[in-house]
Amino acid sequence: MNGRTAIIPLSLAALALAGVLAFRPASQPSVAQAVGPELAVYNQGVALVKETRTLPLKAGAQSVVIKDVAAQIDPSSVQIRSLTDPSGLSVIEQNFEYDLVGAERLLSKYVDQPIQVVTKDGSKYAGTLLSSAGDITLRDEKGQIVVVSGAEVRDFSFPKLPEGLITRPSLVWLVQAAKDGSQDVELTYLTGGLSWAANYVLLLAKDGKSVDLDGWVTL
């Protein structure tokens, strides 16, 4: 990539923060802690992100969740390097996951689970969700099958967010660690959706012999 760059530490939470099937061991995935992201923003709307994450690991294979990466990350550009034990940590599999919390996504997660449907005329239907493809198909407490026209649905009611729903852009890694203990890992990747512009203010002194020059970089 060519062009001028602006290298600015910036929290990824401020980014207008797009995969691959996930393998999940039975144990709860570890969640990495972030330290000081750096950005190199290029003229073409592409940015290089580099940050350090701390991974709480156990010896053997395990799943690790890297939360709050950029939503427009290029997963194929991801590079990781253990700063603690470079030869003792390897990534077996990587997935990019980001579930937008909308009705369709929630319904797909709630198949075979109880929900409540409210139609435009105020009628309520409760039961186990069998299908949400077009119309809503439920099995009520008596075992009867109820089909509600999708065009007539006003509201859905879910007991809670389904397990496994990832509401922030995340990388999910299956890693192999040689030993127990936390490791600092350097994470680098490319992302889109960022641009920068430079603006300058030149103030000429009254005697015309000197100037003050201020510059602002806007991301």
C-alpha positions in Angstrom: 0.0 0.0 0.0 1.2 3.5 -0.9 0.4 6.9 0.4 0.8 8.9 3.6 -0.2 7.3 6.9 -1.4 8.6 10.2 -0.5 6.4 13.1 -2.8 7.1 16.0 -3.6 5.0 19.2 -7.4 4.6 19.2 -9.9 2.5 21.0 -11.5 0.0 18.6 -14.9 0.7 20.4 -14.9 4.0 18.4 -14.6 2.3 15.0 -17.6 1.7 12.7 -16.8 -1.6 13.4 -17.6 -8.2 8.2 -16.6 -16.2 8.2 -15.9 -19.6 8.8 -17.6 -22.4 10.8 -16.5 -22.5 14.5 -15.2 -25.5 16.5 -16.0 -25.2 20.2 -14.5 -27.4 22.8 -16.8 -28.3 25.7 -15.1 -25.9 28.1 -16.1 -22.2 28.2 -13.9 -20.1 25.8 -11.4 -17.7 27.2 -11.8 -14.0 26.5 -8.7 -12.0 25.7 -8.0 -8.6 27.3 -6.8 -5.8 25.0 -3.9 -3.4 25.4 -3.3 -0.2 23.4 -4.4 -0.6 19.8 -2.4 1.3 17.1 -3.8 2.3 13.7 -1.9 3.0 10.5 -4.6 4.7 8.3 -4.0 4.8 4.5 -5.4 7.0 1.8 -7.3 4.1 0.2 -9.7 3.8 3.2 -7.7 0.8 4.6 -6.2 0.7 8.1 -3.6 -1.6 9.6 -4.5 -2.4 13.2 -1.9 -3.7 15.7 -2.6 -4.4 19.4 -1.6 -6.7 22.2 -4.1 -9.1 23.8 -3.6 -11.1 27.0 -4.9 -14.7 26.7 -5.6 -16.8 29.8 -4.6 -20.2 28.6 -4.3 -23.8 29.8 -2.1 -26.5 28.3 -3.7 -28.2 25.3 -6.4 -27.2 22.8 -9.0 -24.6 23.7 -11.2 -21.9 22.2 -10.3 -18.2 22.7 -12.6 -15.2 21.9 -11.0 -12.0 20.7 -13.8 -9.4 21.1 -14.2 -5.9 19.7 -12.2 -6.3 16.5 -13.2 -4.1 13.5 -16.4 -5.1 11.8 -14.8 -4.7 8.3 -11.8 -6.8 9.3 -10.2 -8.9 6.5 -9.9 -12.3 8.3 -7.3 -13.5 5.8 -4.9 -10.7 6.8 -4.9 -11.7 10.5 -1.4 -12.4 12.0 -0.7 -13.3 15.6 2.5 -13.8 17.5 2.9 -14.8 21.1 5.2 -12.4 22.9 5.4 -14.7 25.9 6.0 -18.1 24.3 6.4 -17.8 20.5 7.2 -21.5 20.0 4.6 -22.8 22.5 1.4 -21.3 21.0 -0.2 -22.2 17.7 -3.5 -21.3 16.1 -5.3 -24.4 14.7 -8.5 -22.6 13.4 -9.8 -19.1 13.1 -13.4 -17.8 12.7 -14.8 -14.3 12.4 -18.2 -14.0 14.2 -20.6 -11.2 14.5 -24.4 -11.6 15.1 -26.5 -8.6 14.4 -29.3 -8.8 17.0 -32.4 -8.6 14.8 -35.6 -10.6 14.7 -34.5 -13.0 12.0 -31.2 -13.8 13.7 -32.9 -14.3 17.1 -35.6 -16.6 15.6 -32.9 -18.7 13.9 -31.3 -19.2 17.3 -34.6 -20.0 19.0 -35.7 -23.0 16.9 -36.9 -25.8 19.3 -37.2 -23.3 22.1 -40.2 -21.4 23.6 -41.2 -18.0 22.3 -44.3 -15.8 22.3 -45.8 -14.1 19.1 -48.1 -11.1 19.2 -50.0 -10.3 16.0 -51.3 -6.9 14.8 -54.8 -7.5 16.2 -53.3 -8.2 19.7 -53.6 -12.0 19.6 -50.9 -13.8 21.5 -49.5 -17.2 20.6 -47.0 -19.1 22.8 -45.2 -22.3 22.1 -42.1 -24.0 20.9 -40.7 -22.5 17.7 -40.5 -25.1 14.9 -39.8 -22.8 11.9 -39.4 -19.1 11.1 -39.0 -19.4 7.3 -41.7 -17.0 6.2 -44.6 -17.9 8.5 -44.0 -18.7 12.2 -44.7 -22.3 13.1 -45.3 -23.1 16.8 -46.2 -26.2 18.8 -48.3 -25.1 21.7 -48.5 -26.7 25.2 -51.3 -29.1 24.0 -49.1 -30.3 21.2 -51.1 -28.6 18.5 -49.3 -26.9 15.6 -50.0 -23.2 15.1 -49.0 -21.3 12.0 -48.9 -17.5 12.3 -48.6 -15.5 9.1 -45.3 -13.6 9.1 -47.1 -10.6 7.6 -49.4 -10.4 10.7 -46.7 -10.5 13.3 -46.3 -7.4 15.4 -43.9 -8.5 18.2 -41.8 -11.4 19.3 -41.1 -12.2 22.9 -38.0 -14.1 23.9 -37.2 -15.2 27.4 -33.5 -14.1 27.1 -30.8 -13.7 24.5 -29.8 -17.2 23.3 -26.5 -18.7 24.3 -23.7 -18.3 21.9 -24.9 -15.1 20.4 -21.9 -12.9 19.7 -23.2 -9.3 19.6 -19.8 -7.6 19.0 -17.3 -8.3 16.2 -15.1 -11.1 17.4 -12.4 -13.5 16.3 -12.8 -17.0 17.7 -9.6 -19.0 17.7 -8.9 -22.7 18.4 -5.4 -22.6 19.9 -2.9 -25.1 21.1 -0.8 -24.0 24.2 2.2 -25.9 25.4 1.7 -24.8 29.1 -0.7 -23.2 31.5 -0.6 -19.4 32.1 -1.4 -16.1 30.5 0.3 -15.1 27.3 0.6 -11.7 25.6 -0.2 -12.0 21.9 0.4 -9.4 19.2 -2.5 -9.2 16.9 -2.3 -7.5 13.5 -4.9 -7.2 10.7 -6.2 -5.0 7.9 -9.7 -3.4 8.0 -11.8 -1.2 5.8 -14.2 1.6 6.6 -11.6 4.1 7.8 -10.3 7.3 6.1 -8.4 10.4 7.2 -8.0 14.0 6.2 -5.5 16.7 7.2 -6.4 20.3 7.7 -4.0 23.2 8.4 -4.4 26.7 9.9 -1.6 29.2 9.1 -1.5 32.4 11.3 0.8 35.2 10.1 2.3 37.5 12.6 1.5 41.3 12.4 5.1 42.0 11.4 5.0 39.4 8.6 8.2 37.8 9.8 6.8 34.6 11.4 3.9 32.3 11.2 2.2 29.7 13.5 1.1 26.5 11.7 -1.4 24.1 13.3 -2.5 20.9 11.7 -5.4 18.6 12.5 -5.8 15.0 11.4 -9.4 13.8 11.2 -10.3 10.1 11.2 
